[in-house]
Amino acid sequence: MFIRYTIMLLLVIFTAPSSFCSGAMIDMDKNSINSIRAIVDDEIITHEEVIKHAAVAIKEAQERYRENELMDKIEEILKDTLEEMINRKVLIKEANRLFSTNEFMMKDVEKDLDSFVKGAVKKVGSLSKYYEIAESQGINPIEKRNALKEDIMIDKIMKENVYDRVKIQPKLLRRYYCENIDEFRQKKEVKLRHIMIKFSAHKGNKEETFSVAQQIMSRIKKGESFSALAQQYSEGPNAENGGLWSFEEVRELRKDLRDVVYNLKDNECSKITESSVGYHIFKVELIKPEKIQAFEAVQDEIYKKIYREETTRLKNQYINSLKTGVFVQIID
């Protein structure tokens, strides 16, 4: 219930004018926004922090989803964001534990951090410009440096405990290919030209519409350019381009018309075909037959997929092992 209420509040905030948003977030419901969402040992995560971290994803969701689907998506985003923030705190605690007792490791972190900051300063031109840009974006440079330091430490322990442990043997790639062969099956693709004569253009008179289609068909059979005739007479999509349809557009055709097209050979012209809106004439110009991609062509894709899955598995396993030594409580 609390999450749903928060989502409604967020929708008001994110769709309100910027002048309203500047102070409204907390003023509208201070207790709700600043409530604690999770406790990780002696640290807390507030709902305001979760919303701040999720803001970009929520705005993107607003552009793609509507109504109940949007509500569900925002709820998912908030849940995932909270989990990511908890995991980050758990990882930071482990990193601090490891690095605080190892002077050599900490010096290595500081070296990487200095190198990163110097690179950022060099990119913008000067240290003063770096601070100016940070302030204009509402970023505290000192807090940002601390966050970067934490990122570097997390990367180092993740490399040792996760990334370096990912081992993908070549035989796994071949096995995945054989067990999931349908993923690599490329369906038949057809590119065609299309002429449509609509009933509505002839006051719903089917005989008159069919007569026009017959006259066009007669001219096609005599060798006239299908493209030119489509430009001149077609009342269907892409007429200005000679009635040319792409592979993707052909796949969107209604099934009965798509079946007609898929039964044609390359450069073959269809018979006059009736639909609920008029008469159609199709001409296939290019066919890519159905085929299964060779293993050699997709093995890199398979490797990346298995690598991502194995990395996610080992990452979750590692973080869950760390959580056994940390007090974590999520507050609904």
Secondary structure, DSSP 8 states (H G I E B T S, - for coil): -HHHHHHHHHHHHHHS-HHHHHHHHHHH-HHHHTSEEEEETTEEEEHHHHHHHHHHHHHHHHHH--HHHHHHHHHHHHHHHHHHHHHHHHHHHHHHHHHTT-HHHHHHHHHHHHHHHHHHHHHHSSHHHHHHHHHHTT--HHHHHHHHHHHHHHHHHHHHHTGGG----HHHHHHHHHHTGGGGEE--EEEEEEEEEESGGGTT-HHHHHHHHHHHHHHHHTT--HHHHHHHH--STTGGGTTEE-HHHHHTS-HHHHHHHHTS-TT-B---EE-SSEEEEEEEEEEE--EE--HHHHHHHHHHHHHHHHHHHHHHHHHHHHHTTS-EEE--
